[in-house]
Amino acid sequence: MEIKDAKKGDFIYYVAPSENMQTTNIHKIKKGTSDSKIIYYGGYDIRALNIVGNKLYFINISDEQSDDEDGIDNKICKMNLDGSDFKIINDNDFAYDYYDMYAMGNRIYYVGEDFNVYKMDLNGGNRQLVAKTGTGFLAINQQYIIYNKENDDSSDYITYIRKLNGTEETKITGDRIFTPIFYGKYIYYINI
């Protein structure tokens, strides 16, 4: 289970399992203290904790079965930083095995059911295709998105970088890369 945190002002927001390990919850703690408060009691797992303005955005994965082909009940949710005003803004309309999404500026970027990259507004509307990859994204920042795309001969994947607005696709390497991280003007990754 991944532990992810986000910071806003004097507070750190993080995801951690319950004491009985049956659920995953979102906690809020003031920096320099040990007083943690649960602000959201989640389901099976919570991923991709993001803060934009005064809202938390995250993926909530339930242990209940969904009617979708994948059978997994996963939702992109948002709520206020105190845990109030909880809303589901994307109900199972994204790829079941890509539990990443990025809330930045006034958009949320995620992998759709067809494994292409989409964006939607912070309320879940105005869905648009960003990059037709068929494989999902690997990393994203305020300017760029990195993703693997199948070779023309379908033998393997090549890694590309593209501006976030969907223009200027450029091949990074002729190989498939894993776990890229943007750090300043550099990209760090694993090549197997």
NULOVO-165443 format. One record per residue: residue number from 1; x, y, z of N, C-alpha, C in turn. Coordinates in steps of 0.02 Angstrom, whole numbers, plus 50000, padded with zeros to 5 digits. Example, Ala and Ser with C-alpha at 12.3 -4.5 7.8 and 13.67 -1.06 7.14 Angstrom:
! residues 2
 seq   n.u   n.v   n.w  ca.u  ca.v  ca.w   c.u   c.v   c.w
   1 50660 49716 50390 50615 49775 50390 50660 49835 50390
   2 50642 49888 50354 50684 49947 50357 50645 50002 50394
! end
This chain:
! residues 192
 seq   n.u   n.v   n.w  ca.u  ca.v  ca.w   c.u   c.v   c.w
   1 50042 49941 50000 50000 50000 50000 50045 50062 50000
   2 50032 50107 49954 50071 50168 49946 50050 50220 49996
   3 50098 50255 50027 50083 50311 50071 50101 50373 50034
   4 50053 50415 50022 50062 50476 49983 50042 50534 50026
   5 50078 50590 50019 50059 50649 50057 50056 50710 50013
   6 50024 50761 50037 50018 50825 50004 50021 50879 50058
   7 50046 50936 50040 50055 50990 50090 50017 51052 50069
   8 49991 51088 50119 49957 51151 50108 49964 51192 50171
   9 49998 51249 50166 50008 51292 50225 50046 51255 50279
  10 50019 51255 50340 50050 51222 50397 50030 51149 50405
  11 49994 51122 50356 49967 51054 50363 49994 51006 50311
  12 49999 50943 50332 50016 50888 50287 49955 50842 50286
  13 49936 50823 50226 49880 50776 50215 49911 50712 50190
  14 49892 50656 50220 49922 50593 50200 49872 50536 50204
  15 49888 50482 50170 49846 50422 50167 49881 50368 50208
  16 49842 50335 50251 49869 50281 50291 49814 50230 50306
  17 49834 50167 50316 49784 50116 50331 49757 50125 50402
  18 49696 50099 50412 49667 50100 50479 49705 50051 50523
  19 49694 50055 50588 49729 50010 50635 49717 49937 50620
  20 49656 49920 50598 49641 49850 50583 49658 49831 50511
  21 49687 49878 50473 49710 49868 50404 49652 49851 50357
  22 49590 49867 50375 49533 49851 50333 49515 49908 50285
  23 49533 49969 50302 49518 50027 50260 49579 50072 50256
  24 49575 50120 50211 49627 50170 50204 49593 50238 50214
  25 49625 50282 50252 49594 50346 50269 49641 50403 50251
  26 49611 50463 50246 49651 50524 50236 49657 50560 50303
  27 49719 50575 50321 49734 50609 50384 49759 50679 50370
  28 49751 50722 50420 49777 50790 50418 49817 50801 50483
  29 49877 50829 50476 49919 50841 50534 49954 50908 50526
  30 49958 50946 50580 49993 51009 50578 50068 50995 50584
  31 50108 51029 50541 50180 51020 50543 50207 51034 50613
  32 50254 50992 50635 50285 51001 50700 50245 50974 50758
  33 50189 50942 50745 50148 50912 50799 50139 50837 50785
  34 50108 50803 50831 50093 50733 50821 50017 50720 50823
  35 49978 50773 50821 49905 50767 50824 49876 50758 50755
  36 49864 50696 50738 49836 50679 50673 49761 50672 50680
  37 49725 50695 50629 49652 50691 50628 49631 50658 50562
  38 49587 50608 50567 49560 50578 50506 49506 50624 50479
  39 49514 50644 50415 49463 50688 50385 49420 50651 50334
  40 49442 50590 50315 49401 50550 50269 49414 50476 50283
  41 49360 50440 50296 49363 50367 50305 49351 50335 50237
  42 49403 50305 50209 49400 50279 50141 49378 50207 50138
  43 49388 50180 50079 49371 50110 50067 49433 50067 50069
  44 49440 50025 50020 49496 49978 50016 49563 50014 50010
  45 49567 50064 49967 49629 50100 49956 49615 50170 49930
  46 49662 50215 49941 49658 50283 49915 49725 50297 49881
  47 49722 50325 49822 49783 50339 49783 49780 50411 49757
  48 49839 50434 49736 49848 50496 49699 49819 50557 49735
  49 49840 50568 49796 49816 50625 49835 49846 50689 49807
  50 49804 50736 49787 49824 50800 49758 49787 50857 49792
  51 49819 50915 49796 49785 50975 49821 49788 51029 49767
  52 49731 51059 49753 49726 51118 49710 49683 51167 49747
  53 49710 51227 49760 49672 51277 49798 49657 51250 49868
  54 49594 51249 49886 49573 51223 49951 49535 51157 49945
  55 49552 51118 49894 49519 51054 49883 49570 50998 49879
  56 49551 50940 49905 49589 50877 49897 49557 50837 49840
  57 49598 50809 49797 49576 50765 49743 49611 50699 49752
  58 49576 50643 49741 49606 50577 49751 49564 50524 49718
  59 49595 50465 49711 49560 50406 49685 49542 50363 49745
  60 49479 50346 49750 49454 50302 49803 49437 50234 49772
  61 49470 50182 49795 49460 50115 49769 49420 50076 49821
  62 49362 50053 49802 49319 50017 49847 49333 49942 49842
  63 49316 49905 49895 49322 49833 49891 49257 49802 49864
  64 49209 49844 49847 49146 49820 49818 49156 49810 49743
  65 49116 49766 49715 49120 49752 49643 49081 49805 49604
  66 49108 49821 49545 49076 49868 49500 49043 49831 49443
  67 48998 49864 49408 48967 49834 49349 49012 49838 49288
  68 49068 49874 49293 49114 49881 49237 49147 49815 49221
  69 49178 49811 49162 49213 49750 49141 49267 49729 49190
  70 49302 49778 49219 49357 49761 49264 49333 49737 49332
  71 49271 49753 49350 49243 49731 49414 49267 49770 49474
  72 49309 49821 49463 49336 49861 49518 49298 49927 49522
  73 49279 49945 49582 49242 50007 49593 49291 50062 49613
  74 49311 50103 49564 49359 50156 49577 49330 50223 49555
  75 49342 50275 49594 49313 50340 49582 49364 50395 49594
  76 49361 50448 49554 49400 50508 49568 49354 50553 49609
  77 49380 50576 49666 49339 50614 49714 49373 50680 49730
  78 49332 50726 49757 49360 50788 49783 49322 50806 49847
  79 49355 50845 49889 49324 50870 49951 49364 50929 49976
  80 49335 50966 50023 49370 51021 50055 49426 50994 50099
  81 49473 51037 50116 49531 51016 50157 49512 50994 50227
  82 49452 51010 50250 49430 50987 50316 49388 50922 50311
  83 49381 50895 50249 49343 50834 50239 49270 50844 50221
  84 49247 50906 50221 49177 50919 50204 49168 50924 50128
  85 49106 50925 50107 49086 50934 50037 49117 50881 49991
  86 49113 50818 50012 49139 50762 49972 49097 50752 49910
  87 49130 50744 49852 49094 50732 49789 49133 50682 49746
  88 49097 50639 49711 49127 50595 49661 49123 50633 49595
  89 49181 50641 49562 49182 50678 49499 49197 50635 49438
  90 49217 50573 49449 49227 50526 49394 49214 50456 49422
  91 49161 50425 49399 49140 50361 49426 49156 50305 49377
  92 49214 50273 49388 49235 50215 49348 49247 50230 49274
  93 49259 50292 49257 49270 50311 49187 49344 50321 49173
  94 49385 50278 49202 49457 50281 49190 49486 50211 49196
  95 49548 50203 49173 49579 50137 49169 49586 50106 49238
  96 49565 50045 49246 49563 50012 49311 49632 49997 49340
  97 49684 49991 49299 49749 49974 49327 49799 50031 49324
  98 49776 50092 49312 49818 50152 49316 49789 50195 49372
  99 49816 50189 49431 49790 50225 49487 49827 50290 49499
 100 49840 50326 49445 49871 50392 49449 49825 50442 49417
 101 49825 50500 49444 49793 50558 49413 49827 50619 49442
 102 49827 50671 49403 49862 50732 49423 49813 50790 49419
 103 49800 50823 49475 49759 50883 49477 49807 50942 49478
 104 49805 50982 49425 49851 51039 49419 49814 51097 49387
 105 49825 51157 49414 49792 51215 49386 49717 51207 49389
 106 49684 51207 49332 49611 51198 49330 49591 51134 49294
 107 49636 51085 49292 49623 51022 49257 49646 50961 49298
 108 49615 50905 49283 49637 50840 49309 49656 50798 49249
 109 49715 50767 49251 49740 50724 49198 49738 50653 49223
 110 49713 50608 49180 49705 50538 49201 49705 50494 49139
 111 49709 50428 49149 49708 50379 49096 49637 50353 49089
 112 49609 50360 49029 49540 50337 49016 49536 50262 49008
 113 49475 50238 49001 49464 50166 48993 49499 50136 48932
 114 49511 50178 48882 49545 50155 48821 49621 50163 48826
 115 49646 50181 48886 49717 50189 48902 49749 50248 48866
 116 49709 50295 48843 49733 50358 48817 49729 50410 48872
 117 49765 50465 48864 49769 50516 48916 49715 50569 48905
 118 49678 50584 48958 49624 50633 48954 49634 50687 49007
 119 49598 50741 48998 49594 50792 49049 49521 50810 49057
 120 49504 50834 49117 49437 50857 49131 49444 50916 49179
 121 49391 50956 49185 49395 51011 49232 49390 50985 49304
 122 49401 51028 49352 49404 51007 49422 49338 50983 49450
 123 49283 50993 49413 49218 50967 49434 49200 50902 49398
 124 49244 50878 49354 49232 50816 49319 49202 50824 49250
 125 49189 50884 49228 49160 50895 49162 49212 50913 49110
 126 49188 50924 49049 49230 50948 48994 49288 50900 48980
 127 49273 50836 48974 49325 50785 48961 49352 50792 48890
 128 49419 50791 48884 49451 50798 48818 49511 50752 48813
 129 49523 50726 48753 49582 50685 48740 49644 50730 48738
 130 49697 50710 48774 49761 50746 48774 49811 50711 48729
 131 49818 50645 48737 49867 50608 48698 49840 50537 48685
 132 49840 50518 48623 49818 50450 48605 49878 50404 48609
 133 49885 50371 48665 49943 50329 48677 49925 50255 48679
 134 49866 50239 48703 49846 50170 48711 49882 50134 48767
 135 49925 50170 48804 49963 50138 48858 49959 50177 48923
 136 49932 50237 48923 49930 50278 48983 49992 50319 48991
 137 49991 50365 49039 50050 50408 49050 50093 50380 49104
 138 50154 50403 49105 50201 50382 49156 50217 50438 49204
 139 50221 50499 49178 50237 50556 49220 50209 50619 49189
 140 50196 50668 49231 50167 50730 49207 50190 50786 49254
 141 50202 50845 49225 50214 50904 49265 50175 50962 49234
 142 50189 51023 49253 50150 51080 49230 50157 51093 49155
 143 50208 51065 49123 50219 51078 49051 50217 51016 49007
 144 50238 50959 49033 50249 50900 48991 50216 50837 49018
 145 50208 50790 48972 50184 50724 48989 50231 50673 48956
 146 50249 50621 48992 50292 50568 48965 50250 50504 48963
 147 50255 50468 48907 50216 50407 48900 50252 50359 48853
 148 50234 50295 48859 50258 50244 48813 50205 50234 48759
 149 50227 50222 48698 50182 50210 48643 50209 50151 48603
 150 50165 50109 48580 50185 50049 48544 50222 50066 48479
 151 50275 50028 48464 50311 50035 48400 50263 50024 48342
 152 50280 50050 48284 50240 50039 48225 50232 49965 48208
 153 50283 49925 48223 50280 49854 48208 50252 49813 48267
 154 50228 49847 48320 50198 49816 48379 50246 49771 48418
 155 50311 49780 48409 50360 49737 48442 50375 49758 48514
 156 50372 49822 48528 50387 49847 48595 50360 49918 48600
 157 50383 49955 48649 50360 50023 48660 50418 50072 48655
 158 50402 50133 48634 50450 50188 48631 50423 50242 48678
 159 50468 50278 48712 50448 50329 48759 50449 50398 48725
 160 50395 50434 48735 50387 50501 48705 50375 50553 48760
 161 50391 50615 48744 50373 50672 48785 50332 50718 48740
 162 50283 50751 48770 50241 50796 48731 50219 50852 48777
 163 50209 50910 48747 50183 50966 48786 50114 50947 48812
 164 50098 50973 48869 50035 50956 48902 49974 50976 48861
 165 49981 51026 48818 49925 51046 48776 49915 50998 48717
 166 49956 50946 48712 49947 50894 48661 49989 50904 48599
 167 50031 50954 48597 50072 50968 48538 50144 50945 48548
 168 50181 50944 48493 50253 50933 48493 50275 50866 48525
 169 50249 50812 48499 50271 50746 48522 50342 50732 48499
 170 50386 50713 48545 50456 50699 48530 50476 50633 48562
 171 50512 50592 48524 50537 50529 48551 50595 50544 48599
 172 50591 50518 48661 50646 50526 48709 50699 50474 48696
 173 50677 50412 48688 50723 50356 48679 50688 50303 48638
 174 50725 50261 48606 50696 50207 48567 50675 50148 48610
 175 50683 50155 48675 50666 50103 48722 50606 50123 48764
 176 50581 50074 48800 50528 50086 48848 50561 50104 48915
 177 50538 50158 48947 50566 50176 49012 50513 50165 49066
 178 50536 50162 49127 50492 50150 49183 50503 50202 49237
 179 50452 50218 49274 50451 50263 49332 50491 50328 49321
 180 50476 50366 49268 50510 50430 49259 50488 50481 49312
 181 50534 50524 49330 50520 50578 49378 50548 50643 49349
 182 50507 50694 49348 50532 50760 49329 50566 50791 49390
 183 50626 50816 49381 50661 50850 49435 50700 50908 49404
 184 50674 50969 49414 50704 51027 49382 50700 51020 49307
 185 50756 51029 49273 50756 51022 49200 50776 50952 49177
 186 50779 50905 49223 50800 50837 49208 50742 50787 49217
 187 50749 50730 49183 50703 50674 49191 50745 50615 49214
 188 50727 50585 49270 50761 50525 49294 50714 50466 49283
 189 50742 50409 49261 50700 50352 49248 50740 50287 49253
 190 50704 50232 49251 50734 50166 49251 50726 50137 49181
 191 50779 50108 49155 50779 50075 49090 50798 50003 49101
 192 50753 49957 49087 50766 49886 49100 50788 49852 49036
! end
